[in-house]
Amino acid sequence: MENALRVAEDAAVLDLLADGRLEIGLGSGGTPDSFLPFGLTFAERGAAFADHLHTLLSAWRGDFTGAS
């Protein structure tokens, strides 16, 4: 449930520091109770993961031009 833009930024910086050798693994993970503090149910984890993955990949493609 990390902020997807923050993950994209951190991974991009680490990849630069690692000279392009970063490998990253992602998953919806968590236990049923771990989603409750974020206002989500365990059943909603797939949709939340898909949304965050879309944001992450869009940031890496450069689809975001800046924060407002």
PDB file of N, H, CA, C and O in Angstrom:
ATOM      1  N   MET A   1       0.813  -1.188   0.000  1.00  0.00           N
ATOM      2  CA  MET A   1       0.000   0.000   0.000  1.00  0.00           C
ATOM      3  C   MET A   1       0.862   1.260   0.000  1.00  0.00           C
ATOM      4  O   MET A   1       0.411   2.340   0.380  1.00  0.00           O
ATOM      5  N   GLU A   2       2.093   1.100  -0.428  1.00  0.00           N
ATOM      6  H   GLU A   2       2.459   0.223  -0.736  1.00  0.00           H
ATOM      7  CA  GLU A   2       2.972   2.263  -0.548  1.00  0.00           C
ATOM      8  C   GLU A   2       2.455   3.198  -1.641  1.00  0.00           C
ATOM      9  O   GLU A   2       1.727   2.770  -2.537  1.00  0.00           O
ATOM     10  N   ASN A   3       2.826   4.450  -1.566  1.00  0.00           N
ATOM     11  H   ASN A   3       3.417   4.798  -0.839  1.00  0.00           H
ATOM     12  CA  ASN A   3       2.479   5.414  -2.603  1.00  0.00           C
ATOM     13  C   ASN A   3       3.199   5.024  -3.890  1.00  0.00           C
ATOM     14  O   ASN A   3       4.426   4.934  -3.918  1.00  0.00           O
ATOM     15  N   ALA A   4       2.435   4.794  -4.948  1.00  0.00           N
ATOM     16  H   ALA A   4       1.438   4.867  -4.924  1.00  0.00           H
ATOM     17  CA  ALA A   4       2.999   4.278  -6.193  1.00  0.00           C
ATOM     18  C   ALA A   4       4.015   5.223  -6.830  1.00  0.00           C
ATOM     19  O   ALA A   4       5.015   4.770  -7.388  1.00  0.00           O
ATOM     20  N   LEU A   5       3.773   6.516  -6.753  1.00  0.00           N
ATOM     21  H   LEU A   5       2.961   6.884  -6.300  1.00  0.00           H
ATOM     22  CA  LEU A   5       4.736   7.469  -7.318  1.00  0.00           C
ATOM     23  C   LEU A   5       6.040   7.464  -6.526  1.00  0.00           C
ATOM     24  O   LEU A   5       7.122   7.596  -7.098  1.00  0.00           O
ATOM     25  N   ARG A   6       5.932   7.313  -5.231  1.00  0.00           N
ATOM     26  H   ARG A   6       5.053   7.206  -4.767  1.00  0.00           H
ATOM     27  CA  ARG A   6       7.134   7.246  -4.393  1.00  0.00           C
ATOM     28  C   ARG A   6       7.939   5.982  -4.714  1.00  0.00           C
ATOM     29  O   ARG A   6       9.166   6.028  -4.796  1.00  0.00           O
ATOM     30  N   VAL A   7       7.250   4.866  -4.894  1.00  0.00           N
ATOM     31  H   VAL A   7       6.253   4.829  -4.827  1.00  0.00           H
ATOM     32  CA  VAL A   7       7.920   3.616  -5.260  1.00  0.00           C
ATOM     33  C   VAL A   7       8.605   3.764  -6.611  1.00  0.00           C
ATOM     34  O   VAL A   7       9.740   3.320  -6.781  1.00  0.00           O
ATOM     35  N   ALA A   8       7.923   4.387  -7.576  1.00  0.00           N
ATOM     36  H   ALA A   8       7.001   4.747  -7.437  1.00  0.00           H
ATOM     37  CA  ALA A   8       8.510   4.595  -8.903  1.00  0.00           C
ATOM     38  C   ALA A   8       9.773   5.440  -8.809  1.00  0.00           C
ATOM     39  O   ALA A   8      10.782   5.130  -9.443  1.00  0.00           O
ATOM     40  N   GLU A   9       9.717   6.498  -8.027  1.00  0.00           N
ATOM     41  H   GLU A   9       8.897   6.750  -7.512  1.00  0.00           H
ATOM     42  CA  GLU A   9      10.867   7.385  -7.864  1.00  0.00           C
ATOM     43  C   GLU A   9      12.026   6.667  -7.171  1.00  0.00           C
ATOM     44  O   GLU A   9      13.165   6.724  -7.635  1.00  0.00           O
ATOM     45  N   ASP A  10      11.732   5.996  -6.066  1.00  0.00           N
ATOM     46  H   ASP A  10      10.807   5.950  -5.689  1.00  0.00           H
ATOM     47  CA  ASP A  10      12.784   5.291  -5.329  1.00  0.00           C
ATOM     48  C   ASP A  10      13.436   4.208  -6.189  1.00  0.00           C
ATOM     49  O   ASP A  10      14.657   4.053  -6.174  1.00  0.00           O
ATOM     50  N   ALA A  11      12.632   3.470  -6.929  1.00  0.00           N
ATOM     51  H   ALA A  11      11.640   3.596  -6.942  1.00  0.00           H
ATOM     52  CA  ALA A  11      13.168   2.405  -7.781  1.00  0.00           C
ATOM     53  C   ALA A  11      14.007   2.982  -8.918  1.00  0.00           C
ATOM     54  O   ALA A  11      15.046   2.421  -9.267  1.00  0.00           O
ATOM     55  N   ALA A  12      13.569   4.087  -9.492  1.00  0.00           N
ATOM     56  H   ALA A  12      12.725   4.543  -9.209  1.00  0.00           H
ATOM     57  CA  ALA A  12      14.325   4.711 -10.583  1.00  0.00           C
ATOM     58  C   ALA A  12      15.688   5.199 -10.091  1.00  0.00           C
ATOM     59  O   ALA A  12      16.699   5.026 -10.772  1.00  0.00           O
ATOM     60  N   VAL A  13      15.708   5.803  -8.915  1.00  0.00           N
ATOM     61  H   VAL A  13      14.887   5.943  -8.362  1.00  0.00           H
ATOM     62  CA  VAL A  13      16.979   6.278  -8.353  1.00  0.00           C
ATOM     63  C   VAL A  13      17.895   5.098  -8.055  1.00  0.00           C
ATOM     64  O   VAL A  13      19.080   5.129  -8.385  1.00  0.00           O
ATOM     65  N   LEU A  14      17.349   4.065  -7.436  1.00  0.00           N
ATOM     66  H   LEU A  14      16.386   4.040  -7.168  1.00  0.00           H
ATOM     67  CA  LEU A  14      18.161   2.890  -7.121  1.00  0.00           C
ATOM     68  C   LEU A  14      18.680   2.221  -8.392  1.00  0.00           C
ATOM     69  O   LEU A  14      19.814   1.741  -8.417  1.00  0.00           O
ATOM     70  N   ASP A  15      17.867   2.183  -9.442  1.00  0.00           N
ATOM     71  H   ASP A  15      16.947   2.573  -9.422  1.00  0.00           H
ATOM     72  CA  ASP A  15      18.308   1.604 -10.708  1.00  0.00           C
ATOM     73  C   ASP A  15      19.474   2.401 -11.291  1.00  0.00           C
ATOM     74  O   ASP A  15      20.414   1.826 -11.838  1.00  0.00           O
ATOM     75  N   LEU A  16      19.408   3.718 -11.172  1.00  0.00           N
ATOM     76  H   LEU A  16      18.643   4.186 -10.728  1.00  0.00           H
ATOM     77  CA  LEU A  16      20.521   4.550 -11.636  1.00  0.00           C
ATOM     78  C   LEU A  16      21.790   4.267 -10.832  1.00  0.00           C
ATOM     79  O   LEU A  16      22.879   4.141 -11.392  1.00  0.00           O
ATOM     80  N   LEU A  17      21.634   4.171  -9.520  1.00  0.00           N
ATOM     81  H   LEU A  17      20.750   4.274  -9.065  1.00  0.00           H
ATOM     82  CA  LEU A  17      22.786   3.881  -8.663  1.00  0.00           C
ATOM     83  C   LEU A  17      23.359   2.491  -8.923  1.00  0.00           C
ATOM     84  O   LEU A  17      24.557   2.268  -8.749  1.00  0.00           O
ATOM     85  N   ALA A  18      22.506   1.558  -9.338  1.00  0.00           N
ATOM     86  H   ALA A  18      21.532   1.739  -9.479  1.00  0.00           H
ATOM     87  CA  ALA A  18      22.927   0.182  -9.597  1.00  0.00           C
ATOM     88  C   ALA A  18      23.324  -0.029 -11.055  1.00  0.00           C
ATOM     89  O   ALA A  18      23.525  -1.162 -11.492  1.00  0.00           O
ATOM     90  N   ASP A  19      23.435   1.067 -11.803  1.00  0.00           N
ATOM     91  H   ASP A  19      23.272   1.988 -11.448  1.00  0.00           H
ATOM     92  CA  ASP A  19      23.847   1.009 -13.207  1.00  0.00           C
ATOM     93  C   ASP A  19      22.929   0.112 -14.030  1.00  0.00           C
ATOM     94  O   ASP A  19      23.392  -0.686 -14.845  1.00  0.00           O
ATOM     95  N   GLY A  20      21.616   0.251 -13.808  1.00  0.00           N
ATOM     96  H   GLY A  20      21.239   0.899 -13.146  1.00  0.00           H
ATOM     97  CA  GLY A  20      20.630  -0.467 -14.615  1.00  0.00           C
ATOM     98  C   GLY A  20      20.417  -1.917 -14.234  1.00  0.00           C
ATOM     99  O   GLY A  20      19.829  -2.673 -15.008  1.00  0.00           O
ATOM    100  N   ARG A  21      20.878  -2.325 -13.067  1.00  0.00           N
ATOM    101  H   ARG A  21      21.356  -1.711 -12.439  1.00  0.00           H
ATOM    102  CA  ARG A  21      20.778  -3.743 -12.697  1.00  0.00           C
ATOM    103  C   ARG A  21      19.646  -4.035 -11.720  1.00  0.00           C
ATOM    104  O   ARG A  21      19.539  -5.162 -11.237  1.00  0.00           O
ATOM    105  N   LEU A  22      18.807  -3.066 -11.417  1.00  0.00           N
ATOM    106  H   LEU A  22      18.893  -2.150 -11.810  1.00  0.00           H
ATOM    107  CA  LEU A  22      17.729  -3.280 -10.456  1.00  0.00           C
ATOM    108  C   LEU A  22      16.679  -4.219 -11.029  1.00  0.00           C
ATOM    109  O   LEU A  22      16.237  -4.055 -12.166  1.00  0.00           O
ATOM    110  N   GLU A  23      16.292  -5.191 -10.242  1.00  0.00           N
ATOM    111  H   GLU A  23      16.651  -5.324  -9.318  1.00  0.00           H
ATOM    112  CA  GLU A  23      15.141  -6.033 -10.545  1.00  0.00           C
ATOM    113  C   GLU A  23      14.142  -5.802  -9.427  1.00  0.00           C
ATOM    114  O   GLU A  23      14.513  -5.776  -8.254  1.00  0.00           O
ATOM    115  N   ILE A  24      12.892  -5.638  -9.780  1.00  0.00           N
ATOM    116  H   ILE A  24      12.591  -5.660 -10.734  1.00  0.00           H
ATOM    117  CA  ILE A  24      11.875  -5.326  -8.781  1.00  0.00           C
ATOM    118  C   ILE A  24      10.744  -6.346  -8.888  1.00  0.00           C
ATOM    119  O   ILE A  24      10.331  -6.726  -9.984  1.00  0.00           O
ATOM    120  N   GLY A  25      10.264  -6.771  -7.752  1.00  0.00           N
ATOM    121  H   GLY A  25      10.599  -6.462  -6.862  1.00  0.00           H
ATOM    122  CA  GLY A  25       9.126  -7.680  -7.694  1.00  0.00           C
ATOM    123  C   GLY A  25       7.968  -6.994  -7.001  1.00  0.00           C
ATOM    124  O   GLY A  25       8.165  -6.279  -6.018  1.00  0.00           O
ATOM    125  N   LEU A  26       6.775  -7.201  -7.497  1.00  0.00           N
ATOM    126  H   LEU A  26       6.614  -7.781  -8.295  1.00  0.00           H
ATOM    127  CA  LEU A  26       5.587  -6.550  -6.949  1.00  0.00           C
ATOM    128  C   LEU A  26       4.502  -7.592  -6.694  1.00  0.00           C
ATOM    129  O   LEU A  26       4.446  -8.618  -7.371  1.00  0.00           O
ATOM    130  N   GLY A  27       3.656  -7.326  -5.727  1.00  0.00           N
ATOM    131  H   GLY A  27       3.702  -6.492  -5.177  1.00  0.00           H
ATOM    132  CA  GLY A  27       2.539  -8.217  -5.452  1.00  0.00           C
ATOM    133  C   GLY A  27       1.513  -7.540  -4.570  1.00  0.00           C
ATOM    134  O   GLY A  27       1.810  -6.560  -3.887  1.00  0.00           O
ATOM    135  N   SER A  28       0.303  -8.070  -4.592  1.00  0.00           N
ATOM    136  H   SER A  28       0.061  -8.866  -5.147  1.00  0.00           H
ATOM    137  CA  SER A  28      -0.769  -7.470  -3.788  1.00  0.00           C
ATOM    138  C   SER A  28      -0.590  -7.768  -2.314  1.00  0.00           C
ATOM    139  O   SER A  28      -0.995  -6.969  -1.469  1.00  0.00           O
ATOM    140  N   GLY A  29       0.008  -8.901  -1.988  1.00  0.00           N
ATOM    141  H   GLY A  29       0.337  -9.550  -2.674  1.00  0.00           H
ATOM    142  CA  GLY A  29       0.408  -9.259  -0.629  1.00  0.00           C
ATOM    143  C   GLY A  29      -0.522  -8.880   0.499  1.00  0.00           C
ATOM    144  O   GLY A  29      -1.667  -8.484   0.280  1.00  0.00           O
ATOM    145  N   GLY A  30      -0.022  -9.006   1.685  1.00  0.00           N
ATOM    146  H   GLY A  30       0.908  -9.328   1.863  1.00  0.00           H
ATOM    147  CA  GLY A  30      -0.762  -8.608   2.870  1.00  0.00           C
ATOM    148  C   GLY A  30      -1.724  -9.660   3.386  1.00  0.00           C
ATOM    149  O   GLY A  30      -2.075 -10.616   2.696  1.00  0.00           O
ATOM    150  N   THR A  31      -2.129  -9.450   4.609  1.00  0.00           N
ATOM    151  H   THR A  31      -1.844  -8.673   5.170  1.00  0.00           H
ATOM    152  CA  THR A  31      -3.145 -10.289   5.235  1.00  0.00           C
ATOM    153  C   THR A  31      -4.476  -9.549   5.172  1.00  0.00           C
ATOM    154  O   THR A  31      -4.491  -8.336   4.966  1.00  0.00           O
ATOM    155  N   PRO A  32      -5.578 -10.243   5.344  1.00  0.00           N
ATOM    156  CA  PRO A  32      -6.876  -9.548   5.271  1.00  0.00           C
ATOM    157  C   PRO A  32      -6.961  -8.301   6.148  1.00  0.00           C
ATOM    158  O   PRO A  32      -7.531  -7.294   5.728  1.00  0.00           O
ATOM    159  N   ASP A  33      -6.409  -8.351   7.349  1.00  0.00           N
ATOM    160  H   ASP A  33      -5.947  -9.169   7.690  1.00  0.00           H
ATOM    161  CA  ASP A  33      -6.486  -7.195   8.247  1.00  0.00           C
ATOM    162  C   ASP A  33      -5.568  -6.047   7.855  1.00  0.00           C
ATOM    163  O   ASP A  33      -5.779  -4.919   8.299  1.00  0.00           O
ATOM    164  N   SER A  34      -4.561  -6.305   7.040  1.00  0.00           N
ATOM    165  H   SER A  34      -4.390  -7.222   6.679  1.00  0.00           H
ATOM    166  CA  SER A  34      -3.601  -5.250   6.703  1.00  0.00           C
ATOM    167  C   SER A  34      -4.175  -4.207   5.742  1.00  0.00           C
ATOM    168  O   SER A  34      -3.580  -3.144   5.570  1.00  0.00           O
ATOM    169  N   PHE A  35      -5.307  -4.487   5.123  1.00  0.00           N
ATOM    170  H   PHE A  35      -5.790  -5.350   5.263  1.00  0.00           H
ATOM    171  CA  PHE A  35      -5.903  -3.540   4.187  1.00  0.00           C
ATOM    172  C   PHE A  35      -6.875  -2.582   4.874  1.00  0.00           C
ATOM    173  O   PHE A  35      -7.175  -1.510   4.347  1.00  0.00           O
ATOM    174  N   LEU A  36      -7.360  -2.969   6.038  1.00  0.00           N
ATOM    175  H   LEU A  36      -7.116  -3.839   6.466  1.00  0.00           H
ATOM    176  CA  LEU A  36      -8.366  -2.171   6.743  1.00  0.00           C
ATOM    177  C   LEU A  36      -7.913  -0.755   7.077  1.00  0.00           C
ATOM    178  O   LEU A  36      -8.712   0.168   6.919  1.00  0.00           O
ATOM    179  N   PRO A  37      -6.669  -0.522   7.532  1.00  0.00           N
ATOM    180  CA  PRO A  37      -6.249   0.853   7.831  1.00  0.00           C
ATOM    181  C   PRO A  37      -6.254   1.775   6.603  1.00  0.00           C
ATOM    182  O   PRO A  37      -6.258   2.998   6.740  1.00  0.00           O
ATOM    183  N   PHE A  38      -6.253   1.182   5.414  1.00  0.00           N
ATOM    184  H   PHE A  38      -6.250   0.188   5.303  1.00  0.00           H
ATOM    185  CA  PHE A  38      -6.257   1.975   4.180  1.00  0.00           C
ATOM    186  C   PHE A  38      -7.660   2.129   3.611  1.00  0.00           C
ATOM    187  O   PHE A  38      -7.837   2.640   2.506  1.00  0.00           O
ATOM    188  N   GLY A  39      -8.665   1.681   4.378  1.00  0.00           N
ATOM    189  H   GLY A  39      -8.521   1.265   5.276  1.00  0.00           H
ATOM    190  CA  GLY A  39     -10.043   1.801   3.935  1.00  0.00           C
ATOM    191  C   GLY A  39     -10.422   0.798   2.873  1.00  0.00           C
ATOM    192  O   GLY A  39     -11.384   1.014   2.136  1.00  0.00           O
ATOM    193  N   LEU A  40      -9.686  -0.299   2.777  1.00  0.00           N
ATOM    194  H   LEU A  40      -8.905  -0.474   3.376  1.00  0.00           H
ATOM    195  CA  LEU A  40      -9.953  -1.323   1.770  1.00  0.00           C
ATOM    196  C   LEU A  40     -10.253  -2.652   2.437  1.00  0.00           C
ATOM    197  O   LEU A  40      -9.831  -2.909   3.565  1.00  0.00           O
ATOM    198  N   THR A  41     -10.977  -3.479   1.733  1.00  0.00           N
ATOM    199  H   THR A  41     -11.320  -3.270   0.817  1.00  0.00           H
ATOM    200  CA  THR A  41     -11.184  -4.846   2.186  1.00  0.00           C
ATOM    201  C   THR A  41     -10.203  -5.749   1.446  1.00  0.00           C
ATOM    202  O   THR A  41      -9.636  -5.368   0.423  1.00  0.00           O
ATOM    203  N   PHE A  42     -10.018  -6.931   1.974  1.00  0.00           N
ATOM    204  H   PHE A  42     -10.478  -7.240   2.806  1.00  0.00           H
ATOM    205  CA  PHE A  42      -9.123  -7.895   1.333  1.00  0.00           C
ATOM    206  C   PHE A  42      -9.596  -8.203  -0.086  1.00  0.00           C
ATOM    207  O   PHE A  42      -8.778  -8.431  -0.976  1.00  0.00           O
ATOM    208  N   ALA A  43     -10.895  -8.209  -0.296  1.00  0.00           N
ATOM    209  H   ALA A  43     -11.560  -8.024   0.427  1.00  0.00           H
ATOM    210  CA  ALA A  43     -11.456  -8.491  -1.628  1.00  0.00           C
ATOM    211  C   ALA A  43     -11.115  -7.390  -2.639  1.00  0.00           C
ATOM    212  O   ALA A  43     -11.124  -7.635  -3.845  1.00  0.00           O
ATOM    213  N   GLU A  44     -10.819  -6.198  -2.161  1.00  0.00           N
ATOM    214  H   GLU A  44     -10.812  -5.999  -1.181  1.00  0.00           H
ATOM    215  CA  GLU A  44     -10.506  -5.077  -3.050  1.00  0.00           C
ATOM    216  C   GLU A  44      -9.024  -4.986  -3.396  1.00  0.00           C
ATOM    217  O   GLU A  44      -8.615  -4.090  -4.134  1.00  0.00           O
ATOM    218  N   ARG A  45      -8.214  -5.908  -2.867  1.00  0.00           N
ATOM    219  H   ARG A  45      -8.547  -6.636  -2.268  1.00  0.00           H
ATOM    220  CA  ARG A  45      -6.765  -5.822  -3.045  1.00  0.00           C
ATOM    221  C   ARG A  45      -6.356  -5.902  -4.511  1.00  0.00           C
ATOM    222  O   ARG A  45      -5.417  -5.218  -4.917  1.00  0.00           O
ATOM    223  N   GLY A  46      -7.026  -6.708  -5.305  1.00  0.00           N
ATOM    224  H   GLY A  46      -7.789  -7.264  -4.975  1.00  0.00           H
ATOM    225  CA  GLY A  46      -6.672  -6.842  -6.717  1.00  0.00           C
ATOM    226  C   GLY A  46      -6.856  -5.546  -7.484  1.00  0.00           C
ATOM    227  O   GLY A  46      -5.998  -5.150  -8.272  1.00  0.00           O
ATOM    228  N   ALA A  47      -7.975  -4.895  -7.249  1.00  0.00           N
ATOM    229  H   ALA A  47      -8.672  -5.216  -6.608  1.00  0.00           H
ATOM    230  CA  ALA A  47      -8.245  -3.615  -7.924  1.00  0.00           C
ATOM    231  C   ALA A  47      -7.268  -2.542  -7.451  1.00  0.00           C
ATOM    232  O   ALA A  47      -6.786  -1.744  -8.256  1.00  0.00           O
ATOM    233  N   ALA A  48      -6.974  -2.517  -6.157  1.00  0.00           N
ATOM    234  H   ALA A  48      -7.366  -3.164  -5.503  1.00  0.00           H
ATOM    235  CA  ALA A  48      -6.022  -1.535  -5.634  1.00  0.00           C
ATOM    236  C   ALA A  48      -4.638  -1.783  -6.220  1.00  0.00           C
ATOM    237  O   ALA A  48      -3.945  -0.837  -6.596  1.00  0.00           O
ATOM    238  N   PHE A  49      -4.230  -3.047  -6.300  1.00  0.00           N
ATOM    239  H   PHE A  49      -4.793  -3.815  -5.994  1.00  0.00           H
ATOM    240  CA  PHE A  49      -2.932  -3.382  -6.880  1.00  0.00           C
ATOM    241  C   PHE A  49      -2.873  -2.953  -8.342  1.00  0.00           C
ATOM    242  O   PHE A  49      -1.880  -2.372  -8.780  1.00  0.00           O
ATOM    243  N   ALA A  50      -3.924  -3.235  -9.092  1.00  0.00           N
ATOM    244  H   ALA A  50      -4.731  -3.707  -8.737  1.00  0.00           H
ATOM    245  CA  ALA A  50      -3.957  -2.861 -10.510  1.00  0.00           C
ATOM    246  C   ALA A  50      -3.846  -1.345 -10.680  1.00  0.00           C
ATOM    247  O   ALA A  50      -3.146  -0.868 -11.573  1.00  0.00           O
ATOM    248  N   ASP A  51      -4.526  -0.605  -9.838  1.00  0.00           N
ATOM    249  H   ASP A  51      -5.095  -0.993  -9.113  1.00  0.00           H
ATOM    250  CA  ASP A  51      -4.477   0.858  -9.900  1.00  0.00           C
ATOM    251  C   ASP A  51      -3.077   1.371  -9.591  1.00  0.00           C
ATOM    252  O   ASP A  51      -2.557   2.236 -10.295  1.00  0.00           O
ATOM    253  N   HIS A  52      -2.467   0.833  -8.531  1.00  0.00           N
ATOM    254  H   HIS A  52      -2.889   0.130  -7.959  1.00  0.00           H
ATOM    255  CA  HIS A  52      -1.113   1.258  -8.171  1.00  0.00           C
ATOM    256  C   HIS A  52      -0.101   0.838  -9.229  1.00  0.00           C
ATOM    257  O   HIS A  52       0.833   1.586  -9.518  1.00  0.00           O
ATOM    258  N   LEU A  53      -0.270  -0.343  -9.808  1.00  0.00           N
ATOM    259  H   LEU A  53      -1.028  -0.951  -9.573  1.00  0.00           H
ATOM    260  CA  LEU A  53       0.634  -0.794 -10.868  1.00  0.00           C
ATOM    261  C   LEU A  53       0.532   0.113 -12.088  1.00  0.00           C
ATOM    262  O   LEU A  53       1.543   0.451 -12.703  1.00  0.00           O
ATOM    263  N   HIS A  54      -0.680   0.503 -12.434  1.00  0.00           N
ATOM    264  H   HIS A  54      -1.502   0.229 -11.934  1.00  0.00           H
ATOM    265  CA  HIS A  54      -0.870   1.420 -13.567  1.00  0.00           C
ATOM    266  C   HIS A  54      -0.146   2.749 -13.307  1.00  0.00           C
ATOM    267  O   HIS A  54       0.520   3.280 -14.195  1.00  0.00           O
ATOM    268  N   THR A  55      -0.282   3.277 -12.093  1.00  0.00           N
ATOM    269  H   THR A  55      -0.824   2.845 -11.372  1.00  0.00           H
ATOM    270  CA  THR A  55       0.391   4.526 -11.731  1.00  0.00           C
ATOM    271  C   THR A  55       1.909   4.367 -11.798  1.00  0.00           C
ATOM    272  O   THR A  55       2.601   5.234 -12.332  1.00  0.00           O
ATOM    273  N   LEU A  56       2.420   3.278 -11.265  1.00  0.00           N
ATOM    274  H   LEU A  56       1.857   2.574 -10.832  1.00  0.00           H
ATOM    275  CA  LEU A  56       3.858   3.003 -11.264  1.00  0.00           C
ATOM    276  C   LEU A  56       4.408   2.934 -12.685  1.00  0.00           C
ATOM    277  O   LEU A  56       5.406   3.581 -13.002  1.00  0.00           O
ATOM    278  N   LEU A  57       3.763   2.158 -13.528  1.00  0.00           N
ATOM    279  H   LEU A  57       2.952   1.633 -13.271  1.00  0.00           H
ATOM    280  CA  LEU A  57       4.240   2.003 -14.910  1.00  0.00           C
ATOM    281  C   LEU A  57       4.108   3.301 -15.699  1.00  0.00           C
ATOM    282  O   LEU A  57       4.963   3.616 -16.526  1.00  0.00           O
ATOM    283  N   SER A  58       3.041   4.054 -15.447  1.00  0.00           N
ATOM    284  H   SER A  58       2.346   3.798 -14.776  1.00  0.00           H
ATOM    285  CA  SER A  58       2.872   5.353 -16.112  1.00  0.00           C
ATOM    286  C   SER A  58       3.988   6.312 -15.728  1.00  0.00           C
ATOM    287  O   SER A  58       4.493   7.053 -16.571  1.00  0.00           O
ATOM    288  N   ALA A  59       4.375   6.299 -14.455  1.00  0.00           N
ATOM    289  H   ALA A  59       3.965   5.696 -13.770  1.00  0.00           H
ATOM    290  CA  ALA A  59       5.462   7.172 -14.006  1.00  0.00           C
ATOM    291  C   ALA A  59       6.769   6.777 -14.674  1.00  0.00           C
ATOM    292  O   ALA A  59       7.527   7.646 -15.106  1.00  0.00           O
ATOM    293  N   TRP A  60       7.045   5.480 -14.766  1.00  0.00           N
ATOM    294  H   TRP A  60       6.429   4.775 -14.415  1.00  0.00           H
ATOM    295  CA  TRP A  60       8.284   5.031 -15.407  1.00  0.00           C
ATOM    296  C   TRP A  60       8.305   5.350 -16.897  1.00  0.00           C
ATOM    297  O   TRP A  60       9.375   5.557 -17.469  1.00  0.00           O
ATOM    298  N   ARG A  61       7.135   5.393 -17.530  1.00  0.00           N
ATOM    299  H   ARG A  61       6.265   5.226 -17.065  1.00  0.00           H
ATOM    300  CA  ARG A  61       7.064   5.767 -18.949  1.00  0.00           C
ATOM    301  C   ARG A  61       7.204   7.271 -19.141  1.00  0.00           C
ATOM    302  O   ARG A  61       7.463   7.741 -20.249  1.00  0.00           O
ATOM    303  N   GLY A  62       7.030   8.026 -18.056  1.00  0.00           N
ATOM    304  H   GLY A  62       6.819   7.644 -17.156  1.00  0.00           H
ATOM    305  CA  GLY A  62       7.099   9.482 -18.154  1.00  0.00           C
ATOM    306  C   GLY A  62       5.774  10.121 -18.451  1.00  0.00           C
ATOM    307  O   GLY A  62       5.729  11.267 -18.899  1.00  0.00           O
ATOM    308  N   ASP A  63       4.678   9.403 -18.212  1.00  0.00           N
ATOM    309  H   ASP A  63       4.715   8.472 -17.848  1.00  0.00           H
ATOM    310  CA  ASP A  63       3.357   9.944 -18.468  1.00  0.00           C
ATOM    311  C   ASP A  63       2.996  11.079 -17.520  1.00  0.00           C
ATOM    312  O   ASP A  63       2.126  11.889 -17.840  1.00  0.00           O
ATOM    313  N   PHE A  64       3.657  11.157 -16.340  1.00  0.00           N
ATOM    314  H   PHE A  64       4.363  10.498 -16.080  1.00  0.00           H
ATOM    315  CA  PHE A  64       3.411  12.216 -15.388  1.00  0.00           C
ATOM    316  C   PHE A  64       4.404  13.335 -15.645  1.00  0.00           C
ATOM    317  O   PHE A  64       5.612  13.102 -15.694  1.00  0.00           O
ATOM    318  N   THR A  65       3.905  14.529 -15.806  1.00  0.00           N
ATOM    319  H   THR A  65       2.924  14.718 -15.766  1.00  0.00           H
ATOM    320  CA  THR A  65       4.790  15.646 -16.107  1.00  0.00           C
ATOM    321  C   THR A  65       5.098  16.489 -14.885  1.00  0.00           C
ATOM    322  O   THR A  65       5.922  17.401 -14.957  1.00  0.00           O
ATOM    323  N   GLY A  66       4.462  16.205 -13.780  1.00  0.00           N
ATOM    324  H   GLY A  66       3.793  15.464 -13.722  1.00  0.00           H
ATOM    325  CA  GLY A  66       4.752  16.962 -12.562  1.00  0.00           C
ATOM    326  C   GLY A  66       3.607  16.875 -11.585  1.00  0.00           C
ATOM    327  O   GLY A  66       2.490  16.504 -11.944  1.00  0.00           O
ATOM    328  N   ALA A  67       3.888  17.216 -10.366  1.00  0.00           N
ATOM    329  H   ALA A  67       4.796  17.518 -10.074  1.00  0.00           H
ATOM    330  CA  ALA A  67       2.858  17.198  -9.325  1.00  0.00           C
ATOM    331  C   ALA A  67       2.167  18.538  -9.262  1.00  0.00           C
ATOM    332  O   ALA A  67       2.752  19.576  -9.572  1.00  0.00           O
ATOM    333  N   SER A  68       0.915  18.499  -8.855  1.00  0.00           N
ATOM    334  H   SER A  68       0.440  17.656  -8.602  1.00  0.00           H
ATOM    335  CA  SER A  68       0.188  19.761  -8.690  1.00  0.00           C
ATOM    336  C   SER A  68      -0.442  19.831  -7.331  1.00  0.00           C
ATOM    337  O   SER A  68      -1.098  20.821  -7.005  1.00  0.00           O
TER     338      SER A  68
END
